[in-house]
């Protein structure tokens, strides 16, 4: 009897490769999300430093209205940057979710083919065992028949 060969082996390999590609896409999306979150933390740190500087200027002896105005505008710019950064983070999170769903779908497709391969292998082995048993039975019958003569 011929050796077991799964007809869809190349398809299964392609699906496994697609799954690996989607894993890499997910990893890239997660790295991008971490970078965006780090940028937000940097902006939060800048905002905190700027607030401290403004508070020190208020309490200081020398009050410069021009410098205070510049600091307020810079603080406002940081707050606007933070708003935009929050939008980027939300987009990055959405991208991660989409990539994760694509990976799960690819894994399901690959697993489906693996299950099919497993079932076909079991059917092949059952057929092989049946034919082997039939051959053994024929040999036993032939041997038993030759002993009677």
TORLUMZA-25556 format. One record per residue: residue in one letter; x negated, y negated, z of N, C-alpha, C in turn; residue number from 1. Coordinates in pm, whole numbers, always signed. Each point is the difference from the previous one (the first is absolute). Layout:
! residues N
ATOM   type      n.X      n.Y      n.Z     ca.X     ca.Y     ca.Z      c.X      c.Y      c.Z   seq
ATOM      A        X        Y        Z        X        Y        Z        X        Y        Z   NUM
...
This chain:
! residues 149
ATOM   type      n.X      n.Y      n.Z     ca.X     ca.Y     ca.Z      c.X      c.Y      c.Z   seq
ATOM      X      -84     +118       +0      +84     -118       +0      -89     -125       +0     1
ATOM      X      +45     -103      -71      -78     -123      -10       -8      -73     +133     2
ATOM      X     -105      -78      +14      -19      -83     +118     +107     -109       +2     3
ATOM      X      +43      -41     +121     +104     -103      +13      -53     -133      -53     4
ATOM      X      +81      -64      -83      -35     -133      -52     +125      -86       +6     5
ATOM      X      -14     -112      +69     +111      -94      +15       +3      -89     -124     6
ATOM      X     +111       +2      -70      +11      -73     -127      -10     -151      +18     7
ATOM      X      +40      -50     +115       +3     -145      +23     -121      -49      +80     8
ATOM      X     -109      +74       -6     -121      -36      +77      -52     -138      -39     9
ATOM      X       -2      -31     -129      -48     -132      -43      +91     -111      +48    10
ATOM      X     +129      +26       -2      +97      -99      +50      -24      -22     +149    11
ATOM      X      -22     +110      +72      -25      -11     +144     -130      -78      +26    12
ATOM      X     -101      +22      -81     -125      -75      +14      +23     -149      -26    13
ATOM      X      +80      -30     -101      +31     -140      -31      +76      -66     +114    14
ATOM      X      +92      +74      +59      +76      -55     +114      -90      -20     +121    15
ATOM      X      -93      +90      +20      -95      -15     +112      -87     -123      -23    16
ATOM      X      -42      -20     -124      -80     -119      -33      +82     -126      +20    17
ATOM      X     +125       +2      -40      +88     -115      +20      +17      -29     +149    18
ATOM      X      +10     +106      +79      +12      -19     +145     -127      -63      +57    19
ATOM      X     -116      +46      -44     -126      -61      +46       -8     -147      -38    20
ATOM      X      +45      -31     -121       +0     -140      -46      +92      -85      +87    21
ATOM      X     +115      +55      +33      +94      -75      +85      -53      -16     +142    22
ATOM      X      -78      +98      +47      -64      -14     +131      -99     -117       -2    23
ATOM      X      -74      -10     -109      -95     -110      -13      +72     -134      -11    24
ATOM      X     +111       -3      -73      +79     -123      -10      +52      -42     +137    25
ATOM      X      +48      +97      +77      +48      -30     +135     -113      -54      +87    26
ATOM      X     -116      +63       -8     -113      -46      +81      -38     -144      -37    27
ATOM      X       +0      -29     -130      -31     -138      -43     +104      -99      +52    28
ATOM      X     +125      +38       -6     +107      -88      +49      -13      -22     +151    29
ATOM      X      -36     +106      +73      -17      -14     +145     -119      -90      +33    30
ATOM      X     -107      +13      -77     -117      -86      +21      +37     -145      -26    31
ATOM      X      +75      -22     -107      +44     -137      -33      +88      -57     +112    32
ATOM      X      +87      +81      +56      +85      -44     +111      -86      -41     +120    33
ATOM      X      -99      +80      +32      -88      -33     +113      -73     -131      -27    34
ATOM      X      -46      -21     -123      -68     -126      -34      +93     -119      +17    35
ATOM      X     +123      +16      -46      +96     -111      +12      +30      -28     +147    36
ATOM      X      +12     +104      +80      +25      -20     +143     -120      -67      +67    37
ATOM      X     -121      +38      -43     -121      -65      +54       -3     -148      -36    38
ATOM      X      +42      -33     -122       +4     -141      -41      +98      -79      +88    39
ATOM      X     +112      +62      +33      +96      -67      +87      -60      -22     +139    40
ATOM      X      -72      +98      +51      -64      -16     +131     -102     -114       -3    41
ATOM      X      -74      -10     -109      -96     -111      -14      +73     -134       +2    42
ATOM      X     +111       -8      -72      +78     -124       -2      +56      -31     +139    43
ATOM      X      +46     +102      +71      +50      -22     +135     -111      -52      +91    44
ATOM      X     -118      +53      -18     -115      -46      +79      -33     -147      -33    45
ATOM      X       +1      -32     -128      -25     -139      -41     +106      -93      +60    46
ATOM      X     +125      +42       -6     +109      -82      +53      -18      -22     +150    47
ATOM      X      -37     +103      +69      -22      -12     +144     -113      -98      +30    48
ATOM      X     -109      +10      -74     -112      -93      +19      +42     -143      -31    49
ATOM      X      +79      -16     -103      +43     -134      -39      +94      -58     +106    50
ATOM      X      +88      +80      +53      +89      -47     +107      -80      -43     +123    51
ATOM      X     -101      +80      +32      -87      -36     +113      -71     -133      -25    52
ATOM      X      -49      -17     -123      -70     -125      -35      +95     -119      +10    53
ATOM      X     +122      +17      -48      +98     -110       +7      +30      -32     +146    54
ATOM      X      +16     +101      +82      +29      -23     +142     -116      -70      +69    55
ATOM      X     -122      +35      -35     -117      -67      +59       -5     -146      -43    56
ATOM      X      +37      -25     -126       +0     -138      -48     +103      -83      +76    57
ATOM      X     +115      +58      +27     +105      -72      +73      -47      -36     +141    58
ATOM      X      -70      +92      +62      -43      -23     +138     -131      -79       +9    59
ATOM      X      -68      -14     -109     -129      -68       +1      +14     -152      +13    60
ATOM      X     -112      -59      +32       -4     -146      +17       +7      -73     -133    61
ATOM      X      -70      +56      -99       -1      -66     -131     +108      +63      -87    62
ATOM      X      +97      -77      -35     +110      +48      -83      -13      -66     -136    63
ATOM      X      -18      +82     -103      -15      -49     -136     +123      +43      -80    64
ATOM      X      +89      -95      -33     +123      +37      -72      -26      +66     -136    65
ATOM      X     -102      -47      -69      -31      +57     -132      -40     +147      +15    66
ATOM      X      -88      +29      +93      -45     +138      +22     +117      +87      +48    67
ATOM      X      +86      -57      +85     +116      +74      +48      +93      +35     -116    68
ATOM      X      +19      -95      -90      +85      +23     -117      -60     +112      -87    69
ATOM      X     -131       -4      -20      -67     +105      -79      +17     +137      +65    70
ATOM      X      -16       +3     +130      +15     +128      +71     +143      +53      -10    71
ATOM      X     +100      -90       +9     +139      +44      -14      +28      +53     -141    72
ATOM      X      -54      -71      -99      +20      +50     -138      -68     +135      -21    73
ATOM      X     -120      +16      +58      -71     +126      -13      +78     +112      +72    74
ATOM      X      +54      -32     +117      +83      +96      +74     +121      +41      -83    75
ATOM      X      +63      -97      -64     +117      +28      -85      -39      +90     -117    76
ATOM      X     -118      -28      -59      -48      +83     -111      -21     +145      +46    77
ATOM      X      -59      +17     +117      -21     +135      +53     +134      +70      +22    78
ATOM      X      +97      -72      +53     +133      +59      +21      +64      +42     -133    79
ATOM      X      -16      -83     -103      +51      +35     -134      -72     +123      -55    80
ATOM      X     -133       +3      +19      -78     +116      -44      +47     +127      +71    81
ATOM      X      +31      -15     +128      +48     +115      +76     +135      +49      -53    82
ATOM      X      +86      -92      -38     +130      +38      -57      -20      +79     -129    83
ATOM      X      -88      -52      -85      -28      +71     -126      -65     +135      +27    84
ATOM      X      -86       +4     +101      -67     +125      +33     +101     +104      +51    85
ATOM      X      +99      -44      +73     +105      +92      +48      +76      +60     -118    86
ATOM      X      +22      -80     -102      +67      +50     -122      -90     +104      -66    87
ATOM      X     -130      -29       -8      -94      +97      -61       -1     +131      +79    88
ATOM      X       +5      -11     +132       +0     +120      +83     +127      +81      -26    89
ATOM      X     +112      -69      -10     +126      +69      -27       -7      +72     -135    90
ATOM      X      -57      -66     -101      -15      +63     -131      -94     +120       +8    91
ATOM      X     -108      -15      +77      -96     +111      +14      +66     +119      +71    92
ATOM      X      +84      -27      +99      +71     +108      +70      +96      +71      -95    93
ATOM      X      +67      -79      -82      +91      +60      -99      -77      +88      -97    94
ATOM      X     -116      -47      -41      -84      +78      -92      -43     +131      +67    95
ATOM      X      -37       -5     +128      -39     +121      +72     +116      +99       +4    96
ATOM      X     +120      -49      +29     +117      +88       +6      +26      +63     -137    97
ATOM      X      -10      -79     -105      +22      +54     -135     -105     +105      -35    98
ATOM      X     -125      -29      +34     -108      +96      -29      +18     +128      +81    99
ATOM      X      +44      -14     +125      +22     +117      +85     +114      +85      -58   100
ATOM      X     +106      -64      -45     +112      +74      -60      -44      +71     -128   101
ATOM      X      -83      -67      -80      -50      +62     -123      -87     +122      +35   102
ATOM      X      -80      -13     +104      -84     +113      +44      +87     +116      +47   103
ATOM      X     +102      -30      +78      +89     +107      +47      +68      +70     -116   104
ATOM      X      +42      -77     -100      +64      +59     -118      -98      +90      -75   105
ATOM      X     -123      -46      -16     -102      +81      -69      -29     +128      +79   106
ATOM      X       -5      -12     +132      -24     +119      +83     +115      +99      -13   107
ATOM      X     +122      -51       -6     +117      +89      -17       -8      +75     -133   108
ATOM      X      -36      -73     -105       -8      +64     -132     -108     +108       -2   109
ATOM      X     -114      -29      +60     -109      +98       +5      +43     +120      +85   110
ATOM      X      +62      -25     +113      +43     +108      +89     +105      +88      -68   111
ATOM      X      +88      -62      -78     +101      +74      -72      -66     +100      -96   112
ATOM      X     -103      -45      -71      -70      +90      -92      -77     +107      +77   113
ATOM      X      -57      -35     +113      -70     +101      +81      +97     +107      +47   114
ATOM      X     +120      -41      +40     +101      +98      +43      +40      +90     -116   115
ATOM      X      +16      -60     -118      +34      +79     -119     -111     +100      -30   116
ATOM      X     -124      -46       +8     -114      +89      -24       -1     +114     +101   117
ATOM      X      +27      -32     +124       +2     +102     +105     +109     +104      -26   118
ATOM      X     +118      -48      -37     +110      +94      -29      -33      +87     -120   119
ATOM      X      -59      -60     -103      -35      +79     -119     -110     +101      +33   120
ATOM      X      -95      -38      +87     -106      +93      +39      +61     +117      +79   121
ATOM      X      +93      -30      +89      +66     +106      +76      +77      +94      -92   122
ATOM      X      +69      -58      -98      +74      +84      -96      -98      +86      -80   123
ATOM      X     -114      -57      -40     -102      +73      -74      -53     +116      +86   124
ATOM      X      -30      -28     +126      -53     +104      +88     +104     +109      +26   125
ATOM      X     +127      -38      +13     +106      +99      +19      +12      +89     -124   126
ATOM      X       -7      -61     -118       +7      +76     -125     -122      +92      -13   127
ATOM      X     -116      -53      +37     -123      +80       -4      +12     +120      +94   128
ATOM      X      +51      -23     +121      +17     +110      +97     +101     +102      -51   129
ATOM      X     +107      -47      -62     +101      +91      -55      -61      +87     -109   130
ATOM      X      -77      -61      -92      -61      +77     -109     -105      +96      +54   131
ATOM      X      -74      -46      +99     -102      +86      +60      +67     +121      +67   132
ATOM      X     +109      -25      +69      +73     +110      +65      +56      +97     -104   133
ATOM      X      +50      -54     -112      +51      +86     -107     -112      +86      -57   134
ATOM      X     -118      -57      -16     -115      +75      -51      -42     +108     +100   135
ATOM      X       -1      -33     +126      -35      +98     +102     +103     +113       +1   136
ATOM      X     +127      -38      -12     +105     +103       -5      -18      +91     -121   137
ATOM      X      -33      -57     -116      -23      +82     -120     -117      +95      +20   138
ATOM      X     -107      -53      +59     -117      +85      +24      +37     +112      +98   139
ATOM      X      +74      -36     +104      +38     +100      +99      +91     +106      -62   140
ATOM      X      +94      -41      -82      +91      +94      -67      -79      +92      -94   141
ATOM      X      -92      -61      -77      -80      +77      -92      -87     +100      +76   142
ATOM      X      -61      -47     +108      -86      +87      +82      +82     +110      +66   143
ATOM      X     +116      -37      +52      +88      +98      +65      +50     +103     -103   144
ATOM      X      +32      -50     -120      +47      +90     -106     -108      +93      -46   145
ATOM      X     -124      -45       -6     -111      +86      -40      -31     +105     +107   146
ATOM      X      +22      -32     +124      -24      +95     +108     +103     +113       -2   147
ATOM      X     +120      -23      -45     +106     +101       -3      -24     +104     -110   148
ATOM      X      -70      -35     -101      -18      +91     -113     -107      +98      +24   149
